[in-house]
C-alpha cells in the first residue's frame, strides 16, 4: 500500500487559538498584578531601574534578596531555638567540671581547622566555618556517674547560631539550639543550657557546632563552659514539670454547678486521712499531707447520674503536688485523674479533672498527695472545691 502524501493545505489554514479557561486567565492576571505590585513597592522605596548602571541595579536587588533571606532565617531560627536561661547563683552550684575561655581556648579542647578564634576582653570570639551543623569545638572527655546534669555555656551568639550538645564516642546525645536574635534587646546575663540525663556511668564530651541558615559562618563570644549536676529540688521540679497534667481551660466549657464546698467554713461529707494535717484560716484551708506518694488525703462519696462532670479545686499548691481523681465505687476503677504541682500556680487555667459517669451510682471524689522521686509531704491552701456538670 502506498503511503498517502501529507496534506500541506493545512499549513496554509489559519490556526484558531482557544480561549484559555477562566482559571488560567485568573492565574496569569494574578501573576501580572503581583509583579506590578512588586515593581511599585521598589519604586516607592526609591529604586530606579538603570540600564546604564547595571551594577547599581544588581546591588539593590541583592539587598532585597538578602532581606527576604533574613526573614526566612528568622523563621528558621525562631522555630528551632531553645529558650535562654537566666543567670543565677543556682547555676553556679554543683559544678562537676568547668573551663574558662577568658585567655583563649582551654587546653584539651579541639577546634575545627576552618574555624578562627581570638581573645577579646574576658571572652574568646569564635568565627565558625560556613557549614551548617559542622562541629567547631569539642571538649575533653569527662566521665560522669548516672544522674541529671546541665551543660552550661556562658556567652552569647552575635551572628548565626550555636548548637550545644554532647556525644558519647560517635553517638550524639542531643543538642539545644540558640541564635543571635535571642540576644537582641537583652541586657541581663543569660545562659545557654543543654539538659543531659545519664542512666549509668558514661564518658561524654561537650560539643559546640555551627547552626546557620542555610549555610554560613556564625560568631560566638564564649566566656565559660561547665557541666553541673542537678540538685534534688531541681530534679523534683523537672520531674513534676514533665509529668504534670495541663491546666483546664474552663472558659470553653458549658457547665452548671452541682456541688460546692468552701473548705475554710465546712467540708461536710468529706473525710480526712489520719496523717493529713489541716488548719483553717481567713485565706482558706491549709492542708499538709502525709508522706505517701499518692496517699488519699481528702475523700467524699457522692451519687451521680450518667453524664460528663468536672472536679475543680481552687487555691494554691504551696509545695509538692496534688492528685485529683474520681473513681467508680462499684467497679473500683478510676473515671479520671489529673496531677498538678506548685510550679503551675498563677498559670492560666484550672486545676481540674474531667470524667464521665456511664451508669448512675456512687462515685468517690479524691484529693490525694502527689510526690515524685521520694515519699514526701505536700502543702495546699484550698479555697474552694467544686463538682460541676458539663453539657
C-alpha positions in Angstrom: 0.0 0.0 0.0 1.3 3.4 -0.9 1.7 5.9 1.9 -0.6 8.9 1.5 1.2 12.2 0.8 0.7 14.7 3.6 -2.0 17.3 3.1 0.0 20.6 3.1 -3.1 22.7 2.7 -3.5 22.5 6.5 -0.3 24.6 6.9 -1.9 27.4 5.0 -5.0 27.5 7.1 -5.0 30.0 10.0 -4.7 28.3 13.4 -7.6 29.2 15.7 -6.4 29.7 19.3 -8.7 28.5 22.0 -9.6 31.0 24.7 -7.9 29.9 28.0 -10.2 28.8 30.8 -11.2 31.3 33.4 -8.9 29.7 36.0 -5.8 30.1 33.8 -6.8 33.7 32.9 -7.2 34.5 36.6 -3.7 32.9 37.4 -2.0 34.9 34.6 -3.7 38.1 35.7 -2.8 37.4 39.3 0.9 36.9 38.4 0.9 40.1 36.4 -0.7 42.0 39.3 1.9 40.6 41.7 4.8 41.7 39.5 3.3 45.2 39.1 2.9 45.5 42.9 6.5 44.4 43.5 7.7 47.0 41.0 5.6 49.6 42.6 7.0 48.9 46.0 10.5 49.1 44.7 9.7 52.5 43.1 8.1 53.8 46.3 11.2 52.7 48.2 13.3 55.0 45.9 14.6 52.3 43.5 15.2 53.3 39.8 15.9 50.8 37.1 19.1 51.9 35.5 20.2 50.1 32.3 23.2 52.5 32.2 24.2 51.4 35.7 23.6 47.6 35.9 25.8 47.3 38.9 23.6 49.6 40.9 20.5 47.7 39.9 22.2 44.4 40.8 23.2 45.7 44.3 19.6 46.9 45.1 18.2 43.6 44.0 20.8 41.7 46.1 19.8 43.7 49.2 16.1 42.9 48.5 17.0 39.2 48.2 19.1 39.4 51.4 16.1 40.9 53.3 13.9 38.0 52.1 16.6 35.6 53.1 16.9 37.2 56.5 13.1 36.8 57.1 13.4 33.1 56.2 16.4 32.8 58.5 14.4 34.4 61.4 11.6 31.9 60.8 14.2 29.0 60.7 15.9 30.1 63.9 12.7 31.1 65.7 11.1 27.7 65.1 14.1 25.7 66.2 15.9 27.6 69.0 15.8 26.7 72.7 14.9 29.1 75.5 17.7 31.0 77.2 18.2 30.6 81.0 18.6 33.5 83.4 21.9 33.6 85.2 21.5 32.7 88.9 23.5 31.5 91.9 21.9 28.2 91.5 23.5 27.8 88.1 26.9 28.2 89.8 26.3 25.3 92.2 27.1 21.6 91.8 29.8 22.0 89.2 31.4 18.8 88.1 33.9 20.3 85.5 34.4 23.8 84.2 36.5 25.5 81.5 37.3 29.3 81.2 37.7 31.0 77.9 39.0 34.3 79.4 42.5 33.8 78.0 41.7 31.7 74.9 40.6 28.2 74.1 41.3 26.0 77.1 43.8 23.2 77.0 42.4 19.9 75.8 39.7 21.4 73.6 39.9 20.7 69.9 39.0 23.4 67.3 37.9 22.9 63.7 40.8 23.8 61.3 38.3 26.0 59.4 37.2 28.0 62.5 39.0 31.1 63.7 39.3 32.3 67.3 40.7 35.3 69.1 40.6 36.6 72.7 38.6 39.8 73.2 38.3 41.1 76.8 37.3 38.3 79.0 35.9 36.1 76.2 37.1 34.1 73.3 35.4 35.0 70.0 34.8 32.1 67.6 34.1 32.5 63.9 32.9 29.2 62.6 33.3 27.6 59.2 30.2 28.2 56.9 28.8 24.7 57.0 25.6 24.1 58.9 25.8 21.6 61.8 29.5 21.2 61.4 31.4 20.6 64.7 33.5 23.6 65.7 34.8 22.8 69.2 35.0 19.7 71.3 35.8 19.5 75.0 38.0 16.9 76.6 36.3 13.6 77.7 34.5 13.7 81.0 33.3 10.7 83.0 30.1 11.2 85.0 28.0 8.9 87.2 24.4 8.2 86.5 22.2 11.3 87.1 20.7 14.5 85.7 23.1 17.3 84.5 23.1 20.6 82.7 25.7 21.6 80.1 26.1 25.4 80.5 27.7 27.9 78.2 28.1 31.5 79.4 28.4 33.8 76.5 26.4 34.9 73.5 25.8 34.3 69.8 26.4 37.5 67.8 25.8 36.1 64.4 24.1 33.0 63.1 23.6 30.2 65.7 25.1 27.7 68.0 24.2 24.0 68.6 25.1 22.9 72.2 25.3 19.2 72.6 27.1 16.2 74.0 28.3 12.9 72.5 29.4 9.6 73.8 32.0 8.2 71.4 30.4 8.7 68.0 26.9 8.8 69.4 25.1 12.1 69.6 23.3 12.6 72.9 21.2 15.5 71.7 21.5 19.3 71.0 19.9 22.5 72.1 20.0 25.4 69.6 20.5 29.2 70.1 20.5 32.1 67.7 21.8 35.6 67.6 18.3 37.2 67.5 17.6 35.8 71.1 20.0 38.4 72.5 18.5 41.4 70.7 17.3 44.0 73.3 18.5 41.9 76.3 20.8 43.4 78.9 20.7 40.7 81.5 23.2 37.9 81.6 21.7 34.7 80.1 23.0 31.2 79.8 22.7 28.6 77.1 21.8 25.3 78.8 21.5 21.7 77.5 20.0 19.1 79.8 21.7 15.8 80.0 20.4 12.6 81.6 22.7 9.6 82.1 21.2 6.2 83.0 24.6 4.9 84.0 28.2 5.9 84.4 29.4 7.3 81.0 32.2 9.2 79.4 31.0 12.2 77.4 32.3 15.2 75.5 30.7 18.7 75.2 30.3 19.7 71.5 29.7 23.2 70.1 28.5 23.1 66.5 27.6 25.7 63.9 23.9 26.4 63.4 23.5 28.6 60.3 20.8 29.1 57.7 21.1 27.8 55.1 24.9 27.6 55.2 27.0 30.4 56.6 29.5 31.3 59.3 28.4 32.1 62.9 30.1 34.2 65.5 30.1 33.4 69.2 31.5 35.0 72.4 32.4 32.3 74.9 33.4 33.1 78.5 32.9 29.8 80.3 31.6 26.3 79.7 30.7 23.9 82.6 28.8 20.8 83.5 26.7 20.8 86.7 24.6 18.2 88.4 21.0 19.0 89.3 20.2 19.4 93.0 17.3 17.4 94.5 14.8 20.3 94.3 15.8 20.8 90.6 15.3 17.2 89.8 12.0 17.2 91.6 10.8 20.3 89.7 11.9 18.8 86.4 10.0 15.6 87.1 6.9 17.4 88.2 7.0 19.6 85.1 7.3 16.7 82.7 4.6 14.6 84.3 2.0 17.2 85.3 -1.4 17.4 83.6 -2.2 20.5 81.6 -4.4 23.1 83.3 -8.0 23.0 82.1 -9.4 25.9 80.1 -12.9 26.1 81.6 -13.9 29.2 79.6 -14.8 26.9 76.7 -16.9 24.5 78.7 -20.6 24.8 79.3 -21.1 23.9 83.0 -23.6 24.0 85.7 -22.6 23.9 89.4 -23.6 20.7 91.0 -21.9 20.7 94.4 -19.6 23.3 96.0 -17.6 23.5 99.2 -15.8 26.3 100.9 -13.1 24.4 102.9 -12.4 27.2 105.5 -16.0 27.0 106.5 -17.1 23.4 106.1 -16.1 20.2 104.4 -19.3 18.4 105.2 -19.3 15.0 103.6 -15.5 14.9 103.2 -13.3 12.5 105.2 -9.7 13.3 106.2 -6.8 10.8 106.3 -5.3 10.2 109.7 -1.9 11.6 108.7 -3.3 14.7 107.0 -3.0 17.9 109.0 -5.5 20.7 108.4 -5.8 24.3 109.7 -8.5 26.8 108.9 -7.5 30.4 108.3 -9.1 33.5 106.6 -7.2 32.7 103.5 -8.5 29.1 103.2 -7.9 25.6 104.5 -4.2 24.7 104.9 -3.5 21.0 104.3 -0.3 19.2 105.0 -0.5 15.7 103.5 1.1 12.5 104.7 4.3 11.3 103.0 2.8 8.5 100.9 3.5 9.2 97.2 -0.2 9.0 96.2 -1.9 8.9 99.6 -5.6 9.8 99.8 -5.9 12.9 101.9 -9.5 14.1 101.4 -12.3 11.9 100.0 -16.0 12.3 99.5 -18.6 9.8 98.2 -21.5 11.2 96.1 -24.2 9.7 94.0 -24.1 10.9 90.4 -26.3 10.3 87.4 -24.9 9.5 83.9 -23.0 12.3 82.1 -19.8 14.3 82.0 -18.5 16.1 85.1 -15.6 18.2 86.3 -14.0 18.2 89.7 -12.2 21.5 90.2 -10.0 22.8 93.1 -9.3 26.5 93.7 -6.4 27.7 95.8 -2.6 27.2 95.8 -0.2 24.3 96.0 2.4 25.7 98.3 4.8 22.8 98.0 4.8 19.4 96.2 1.7 18.3 94.2 -1.9 17.2 94.3 -3.8 14.4 92.5 -7.4 15.0 91.6 -9.5 11.9 90.9 -12.9 10.4 90.6 -13.5 6.6 91.0 -16.4 4.3 90.4 -17.2 2.8 93.8 -18.8 -0.3 92.4 -16.1 -1.3 90.0 -13.2 0.3 92.0 -11.9 1.8 88.8 -10.7 5.4 88.0 -13.1 7.5 85.9 -10.4 10.2 85.7 -7.2 11.5 87.3 -5.1 14.7 86.9 -1.8 15.8 88.5 -0.7 19.3 89.4 2.3 20.8 91.2 3.4 24.1 92.7 5.1 25.3 89.5 1.6 25.7 87.9 0.4 28.3 90.4 -0.5 31.5 88.7 -0.8 30.0 85.3 -3.9 30.3 83.2 -6.4 27.5 83.6 -8.0 25.5 86.4 -6.7 22.5 88.4 -9.4 20.1 87.5 -10.2 16.6 86.3 -12.7 15.7 83.7 -14.6 12.5 83.9 -17.8 10.8 82.7 -20.2 8.6 84.6 -21.7 5.9 82.4 -24.2 4.4 84.9 -25.8 6.1 87.8 -24.3 5.3 91.2 -21.8 6.2 93.9 -18.6 8.0 92.8 -15.6 8.7 95.2 -14.0 12.1 94.8 -10.3 12.1 95.8 -7.8 14.7 96.7 -4.5 12.9 97.1 -0.9 13.7 97.6 1.5 13.7 94.6 5.1 13.3 95.4 7.8 12.4 92.9 11.3 10.9 93.4 10.8 10.1 97.0 8.0 10.0 99.7 7.4 13.5 100.9 4.6 15.7 102.2 2.8 18.3 100.1 1.2 21.5 101.3 -2.0 23.0 99.8 -4.2 26.1 100.5 -7.7 25.2 99.5 -10.3 28.0 98.9 -13.0 26.1 97.0 -13.9 22.6 95.8 -16.5 22.3 93.1 -18.2 19.5 91.3 -19.9 20.7 88.1 -22.0 19.1 85.5 -20.8 19.6 81.9 -23.0 19.9 78.8 
